[in-house]
Amino acid sequence: MKTKKISRKTHVKRGDTVQIISGREKGKIGTIIKVIPKNNEVIIENLNIAIKHLKPQKDNNSGRIIQIEQPINSSNVILYNQNNS
């Protein structure tokens, strides 16, 4: 049996300026750097940051701490228009 590929349409695209309307980052404004339509999520530049601890991989390397942007559901963002706000 063949499975159909489901394409989901989102109301935002990469490069759009959006405002977060719910959650921990509510009210903040940022630019979308990646859209994940399969999970209906977006990644916004410098928002929803998580800290990840990496173990050293070789004998001479040391571990490090990195900060990465986590995805947020696209239903929690709206397009931001500077003229009207």
N, CA, C and O atoms as a GROMACS GRO file, in nm:
protein
  340
    1MET      N    1   0.083  -0.117   0.000
    1MET     CA    2   0.000   0.000   0.000
    1MET      C    3   0.088   0.124   0.000
    1MET      O    4   0.183   0.134   0.078
    2LYS      N    5   0.058   0.218  -0.087
    2LYS     CA    6   0.135   0.341  -0.096
    2LYS      C    7   0.088   0.441   0.010
    2LYS      O    8  -0.031   0.450   0.042
    3THR      N    9   0.183   0.514   0.062
    3THR     CA   10   0.147   0.619   0.157
    3THR      C   11   0.161   0.754   0.088
    3THR      O   12   0.256   0.777   0.013
    4LYS      N   13   0.067   0.841   0.113
    4LYS     CA   14   0.070   0.973   0.054
    4LYS      C   15   0.157   1.065   0.136
    4LYS      O   16   0.158   1.059   0.259
    5LYS      N   17   0.231   1.149   0.068
    5LYS     CA   18   0.311   1.249   0.136
    5LYS      C   19   0.220   1.366   0.170
    5LYS      O   20   0.157   1.425   0.083
    6ILE      N   21   0.215   1.400   0.298
    6ILE     CA   22   0.129   1.508   0.342
    6ILE      C   23   0.211   1.636   0.346
    6ILE      O   24   0.313   1.642   0.415
    7SER      N   25   0.166   1.737   0.274
    7SER     CA   26   0.233   1.866   0.280
    7SER      C   27   0.146   1.961   0.360
    7SER      O   28   0.028   1.980   0.330
    8ARG      N   29   0.205   2.020   0.461
    8ARG     CA   30   0.132   2.114   0.546
    8ARG      C   31   0.173   2.255   0.511
    8ARG      O   32   0.290   2.283   0.486
    9LYS      N   33   0.076   2.343   0.509
    9LYS     CA   34   0.103   2.482   0.478
    9LYS      C   35   0.104   2.561   0.608
    9LYS      O   36   0.014   2.548   0.691
   10THR      N   37   0.207   2.643   0.624
   10THR     CA   38   0.215   2.728   0.742
   10THR      C   39   0.191   2.872   0.703
   10THR      O   40   0.209   2.910   0.587
   11HIS      N   41   0.151   2.953   0.799
   11HIS     CA   42   0.120   3.093   0.773
   11HIS      C   43   0.244   3.182   0.777
   11HIS      O   44   0.234   3.302   0.752
   12VAL      N   45   0.360   3.124   0.808
   12VAL     CA   46   0.485   3.200   0.812
   12VAL      C   47   0.591   3.128   0.730
   12VAL      O   48   0.580   3.009   0.704
   13LYS      N   49   0.695   3.202   0.691
   13LYS     CA   50   0.804   3.141   0.614
   13LYS      C   51   0.937   3.194   0.667
   13LYS      O   52   0.940   3.286   0.748
   14ARG      N   53   1.045   3.135   0.620
   14ARG     CA   54   1.178   3.174   0.664
   14ARG      C   55   1.204   3.320   0.629
   14ARG      O   56   1.175   3.364   0.517
   15GLY      N   57   1.258   3.394   0.723
   15GLY     CA   58   1.287   3.535   0.702
   15GLY      C   59   1.180   3.630   0.752
   15GLY      O   60   1.203   3.750   0.760
   16ASP      N   61   1.062   3.577   0.786
   16ASP     CA   62   0.954   3.662   0.838
   16ASP      C   63   0.987   3.709   0.980
   16ASP      O   64   1.050   3.638   1.057
   17THR      N   65   0.943   3.830   1.012
   17THR     CA   66   0.953   3.880   1.149
   17THR      C   67   0.822   3.847   1.220
   17THR      O   68   0.714   3.881   1.173
   18VAL      N   69   0.835   3.778   1.333
   18VAL     CA   70   0.716   3.731   1.404
   18VAL      C   71   0.722   3.773   1.550
   18VAL      O   72   0.828   3.806   1.604
   19GLN      N   73   0.604   3.771   1.614
   19GLN     CA   74   0.593   3.797   1.757
   19GLN      C   75   0.536   3.672   1.822
   19GLN      O   76   0.441   3.613   1.771
   20ILE      N   77   0.594   3.632   1.934
   20ILE     CA   78   0.546   3.515   2.006
   20ILE      C   79   0.428   3.557   2.093
   20ILE      O   80   0.436   3.656   2.166
   21ILE      N   81   0.319   3.481   2.085
   21ILE     CA   82   0.196   3.520   2.155
   21ILE      C   83   0.166   3.433   2.277
   21ILE      O   84   0.073   3.464   2.352
   22SER      N   85   0.242   3.326   2.299
   22SER     CA   86   0.220   3.245   2.419
   22SER      C   87   0.348   3.172   2.457
   22SER      O   88   0.436   3.150   2.374
   23GLY      N   89   0.356   3.136   2.583
   23GLY     CA   90   0.471   3.061   2.632
   23GLY      C   91   0.568   3.149   2.708
   23GLY      O   92   0.539   3.265   2.737
   24ARG      N   93   0.683   3.094   2.738
   24ARG     CA   94   0.785   3.161   2.818
   24ARG      C   95   0.838   3.288   2.752
   24ARG      O   96   0.874   3.383   2.821
   25GLU      N   97   0.844   3.291   2.620
   25GLU     CA   98   0.899   3.403   2.545
   25GLU      C   99   0.791   3.498   2.494
   25GLU      O  100   0.813   3.571   2.398
   26LYS      N  101   0.675   3.498   2.557
   26LYS     CA  102   0.560   3.576   2.511
   26LYS      C  103   0.594   3.724   2.496
   26LYS      O  104   0.656   3.784   2.585
   27GLY      N  105   0.553   3.782   2.382
   27GLY     CA  106   0.574   3.924   2.357
   27GLY      C  107   0.703   3.958   2.287
   27GLY      O  108   0.720   4.071   2.241
   28LYS      N  109   0.795   3.863   2.276
   28LYS     CA  110   0.924   3.890   2.212
   28LYS      C  111   0.911   3.880   2.060
   28LYS      O  112   0.826   3.808   2.008
   29ILE      N  113   0.997   3.954   1.991
   29ILE     CA  114   0.994   3.962   1.846
   29ILE      C  115   1.126   3.909   1.791
   29ILE      O  116   1.233   3.938   1.844
   30GLY      N  117   1.117   3.829   1.684
   30GLY     CA  118   1.236   3.773   1.623
   30GLY      C  119   1.212   3.734   1.479
   30GLY      O  120   1.101   3.745   1.428
   31THR      N  121   1.319   3.687   1.415
   31THR     CA  122   1.315   3.646   1.275
   31THR      C  123   1.324   3.494   1.266
   31THR      O  124   1.402   3.431   1.336
   32ILE      N  125   1.243   3.437   1.178
   32ILE     CA  126   1.242   3.292   1.160
   32ILE      C  127   1.366   3.251   1.079
   32ILE      O  128   1.393   3.307   0.973
   33ILE      N  129   1.440   3.152   1.132
   33ILE     CA  130   1.557   3.103   1.060
   33ILE      C  131   1.533   2.966   0.998
   33ILE      O  132   1.606   2.924   0.908
   34LYS      N  133   1.430   2.894   1.046
   34LYS     CA  134   1.400   2.763   0.990
   34LYS      C  135   1.253   2.729   1.015
   34LYS      O  136   1.200   2.759   1.122
   35VAL      N  137   1.189   2.666   0.917
   35VAL     CA  138   1.052   2.619   0.930
   35VAL      C  139   1.052   2.467   0.917
   35VAL      O  140   1.115   2.413   0.827
   36ILE      N  141   0.983   2.400   1.009
   36ILE     CA  142   0.972   2.253   1.006
   36ILE      C  143   0.825   2.219   0.984
   36ILE      O  144   0.752   2.199   1.081
   37PRO      N  145   0.779   2.211   0.857
   37PRO     CA  146   0.636   2.190   0.831
   37PRO      C  147   0.586   2.054   0.876
   37PRO      O  148   0.467   2.040   0.907
   38LYS      N  149   0.672   1.953   0.881
   38LYS     CA  150   0.629   1.820   0.922
   38LYS      C  151   0.574   1.821   1.065
   38LYS      O  152   0.475   1.754   1.094
   39ASN      N  153   0.639   1.897   1.153
   39ASN     CA  154   0.597   1.905   1.293
   39ASN      C  155   0.522   2.034   1.323
   39ASN      O  156   0.484   2.058   1.438
   40ASN      N  157   0.499   2.117   1.222
   40ASN     CA  158   0.428   2.245   1.238
   40ASN      C  159   0.503   2.335   1.337
   40ASN      O  160   0.441   2.396   1.424
   41GLU      N  161   0.637   2.343   1.322
   41GLU     CA  162   0.720   2.419   1.415
   41GLU      C  163   0.810   2.516   1.339
   41GLU      O  164   0.838   2.498   1.221
   42VAL      N  165   0.855   2.619   1.412
   42VAL     CA  166   0.949   2.716   1.356
   42VAL      C  167   1.061   2.738   1.457
   42VAL      O  168   1.042   2.720   1.578
   43ILE      N  169   1.179   2.777   1.407
   43ILE     CA  170   1.291   2.814   1.493
   43ILE      C  171   1.316   2.962   1.472
   43ILE      O  172   1.333   3.008   1.359
   44ILE      N  173   1.317   3.037   1.582
   44ILE     CA  174   1.331   3.182   1.578
   44ILE      C  175   1.469   3.220   1.631
   44ILE      O  176   1.515   3.167   1.732
   45GLU      N  177   1.533   3.312   1.560
   45GLU     CA  178   1.669   3.352   1.593
   45GLU      C  179   1.678   3.414   1.732
   45GLU      O  180   1.605   3.508   1.765
   46ASN      N  181   1.768   3.359   1.815
   46ASN     CA  182   1.798   3.407   1.950
   46ASN      C  183   1.680   3.403   2.047
   46ASN      O  184   1.679   3.478   2.145
   47LEU      N  185   1.580   3.320   2.021
   47LEU     CA  186   1.468   3.303   2.114
   47LEU      C  187   1.449   3.155   2.143
   47LEU      O  188   1.489   3.070   2.063
   48ASN      N  189   1.388   3.125   2.258
   48ASN     CA  190   1.366   2.988   2.305
   48ASN      C  191   1.499   2.911   2.310
   48ASN      O  192   1.513   2.802   2.254
   49ILE      N  193   1.596   2.970   2.380
   49ILE     CA  194   1.731   2.916   2.389
   49ILE      C  195   1.737   2.804   2.492
   49ILE      O  196   1.680   2.815   2.601
   50ALA      N  197   1.807   2.695   2.458
   50ALA     CA  198   1.833   2.586   2.551
   50ALA      C  199   1.984   2.568   2.562
   50ALA      O  200   2.058   2.592   2.466
   51ILE      N  201   2.030   2.526   2.678
   51ILE     CA  202   2.172   2.504   2.701
   51ILE      C  203   2.198   2.355   2.692
   51ILE      O  204   2.129   2.274   2.753
   52LYS      N  205   2.301   2.319   2.613
   52LYS     CA  206   2.336   2.178   2.595
   52LYS      C  207   2.480   2.157   2.640
   52LYS      O  208   2.570   2.230   2.598
   53HIS      N  209   2.501   2.056   2.723
   53HIS     CA  210   2.634   2.023   2.772
   53HIS      C  211   2.689   1.909   2.687
   53HIS      O  212   2.626   1.804   2.676
   54LEU      N  213   2.806   1.930   2.625
   54LEU     CA  214   2.868   1.829   2.541
   54LEU      C  215   2.986   1.767   2.612
   54LEU      O  216   3.069   1.838   2.669
   55LYS      N  217   2.996   1.636   2.608
   55LYS     CA  218   3.109   1.566   2.667
   55LYS      C  219   3.228   1.575   2.573
   55LYS      O  220   3.211   1.593   2.452
   56PRO      N  221   3.350   1.563   2.626
   56PRO     CA  222   3.467   1.562   2.538
   56PRO      C  223   3.467   1.437   2.451
   56PRO      O  224   3.432   1.328   2.498
   57GLN      N  225   3.505   1.452   2.326
   57GLN     CA  226   3.502   1.340   2.232
   57GLN      C  227   3.638   1.270   2.219
   57GLN      O  228   3.642   1.150   2.192
   58LYS      N  229   3.746   1.341   2.237
   58LYS     CA  230   3.880   1.282   2.227
   58LYS      C  231   3.955   1.308   2.357
   58LYS      O  232   3.905   1.376   2.446
   59ASP      N  233   4.075   1.252   2.369
   59ASP     CA  234   4.155   1.269   2.490
   59ASP      C  235   4.197   1.414   2.511
   59ASP      O  236   4.199   1.461   2.625
   60ASN      N  237   4.231   1.486   2.404
   60ASN     CA  238   4.282   1.622   2.417
   60ASN      C  239   4.171   1.727   2.424
   60ASN      O  240   4.196   1.840   2.467
   61ASN      N  241   4.050   1.693   2.384
   61ASN     CA  242   3.940   1.789   2.384
   61ASN      C  243   3.877   1.800   2.523
   61ASN      O  244   3.879   1.706   2.602
   62SER      N  245   3.822   1.917   2.549
   62SER     CA  246   3.748   1.934   2.674
   62SER      C  247   3.600   1.950   2.639
   62SER      O  248   3.565   1.984   2.526
   63GLY      N  249   3.517   1.924   2.736
   63GLY     CA  250   3.374   1.941   2.714
   63GLY      C  251   3.340   2.088   2.699
   63GLY      O  252   3.422   2.175   2.729
   64ARG      N  253   3.220   2.115   2.651
   64ARG     CA  254   3.179   2.254   2.635
   64ARG      C  255   3.028   2.267   2.654
   64ARG      O  256   2.955   2.168   2.655
   65ILE      N  257   2.987   2.390   2.668
   65ILE     CA  258   2.845   2.422   2.684
   65ILE      C  259   2.805   2.508   2.566
   65ILE      O  260   2.868   2.610   2.539
   66ILE      N  261   2.699   2.466   2.494
   66ILE     CA  262   2.652   2.544   2.380
   66ILE      C  263   2.507   2.585   2.402
   66ILE      O  264   2.433   2.520   2.476
   67GLN      N  265   2.468   2.693   2.337
   67GLN     CA  266   2.330   2.739   2.343
   67GLN      C  267   2.268   2.722   2.205
   67GLN      O  268   2.325   2.767   2.106
   68ILE      N  269   2.153   2.656   2.198
   68ILE     CA  270   2.086   2.632   2.071
   68ILE      C  271   1.941   2.680   2.080
   68ILE      O  272   1.880   2.681   2.187
   69GLU      N  273   1.887   2.720   1.965
   69GLU     CA  274   1.748   2.760   1.958
   69GLU      C  275   1.660   2.637   1.944
   69GLU      O  276   1.686   2.551   1.860
   70GLN      N  277   1.558   2.628   2.026
   70GLN     CA  278   1.464   2.517   2.019
   70GLN      C  279   1.344   2.556   1.934
   70GLN      O  280   1.308   2.673   1.929
   71PRO      N  281   1.282   2.458   1.867
   71PRO     CA  282   1.163   2.490   1.788
   71PRO      C  283   1.044   2.528   1.875
   71PRO      O  284   1.032   2.485   1.990
   72ILE      N  285   0.957   2.610   1.818
   72ILE     CA  286   0.834   2.652   1.885
   72ILE      C  287   0.719   2.626   1.788
   72ILE      O  288   0.737   2.641   1.667
   73ASN      N  289   0.604   2.588   1.839
   73ASN     CA  290   0.490   2.558   1.752
   73ASN      C  291   0.450   2.684   1.675
   73ASN      O  292   0.445   2.793   1.732
   74SER      N  293   0.420   2.668   1.547
   74SER     CA  294   0.389   2.784   1.464
   74SER      C  295   0.256   2.849   1.502
   74SER      O  296   0.230   2.963   1.464
   75SER      N  297   0.173   2.779   1.577
   75SER     CA  298   0.048   2.840   1.622
   75SER      C  299   0.071   2.941   1.733
   75SER      O  300  -0.019   3.018   1.767
   76ASN      N  301   0.191   2.942   1.791
   76ASN     CA  302   0.223   3.035   1.898
   76ASN      C  303   0.290   3.161   1.848
   76ASN      O  304   0.337   3.242   1.928
   77VAL      N  305   0.296   3.182   1.716
   77VAL     CA  306   0.356   3.304   1.661
   77VAL      C  307   0.260   3.370   1.562
   77VAL      O  308   0.178   3.303   1.498
   78ILE      N  309   0.272   3.503   1.552
   78ILE     CA  310   0.196   3.578   1.451
   78ILE      C  311   0.292   3.668   1.377
   78ILE      O  312   0.397   3.705   1.429
   79LEU      N  313   0.257   3.702   1.254
   79LEU     CA  314   0.339   3.796   1.177
   79LEU      C  315   0.340   3.930   1.248
   79LEU      O  316   0.239   3.976   1.300
   80TYR      N  317   0.457   3.993   1.248
   80TYR     CA  318   0.472   4.121   1.317
   80TYR      C  319   0.489   4.230   1.212
   80TYR      O  320   0.576   4.221   1.124
   81ASN      N  321   0.406   4.333   1.221
   81ASN     CA  322   0.413   4.445   1.129
   81ASN      C  323   0.448   4.570   1.210
   81ASN      O  324   0.371   4.612   1.295
   82GLN      N  325   0.565   4.629   1.183
   82GLN     CA  326   0.611   4.743   1.261
   82GLN      C  327   0.525   4.866   1.241
   82GLN      O  328   0.519   4.950   1.330
   83ASN      N  329   0.456   4.879   1.126
   83ASN     CA  330   0.375   4.995   1.098
   83ASN      C  331   0.252   5.004   1.188
   83ASN      O  332   0.211   5.113   1.228
   84ASN      N  333   0.192   4.888   1.220
   84ASN     CA  334   0.068   4.886   1.297
   84ASN      C  335   0.091   4.875   1.447
   84ASN      O  336   0.000   4.904   1.525
   85SER      N  337   0.210   4.833   1.490
   85SER     CA  338   0.233   4.809   1.632
   85SER      C  339   0.294   4.926   1.703
   85SER      O  340   0.318   4.919   1.823
   0.00000   0.00000   0.00000
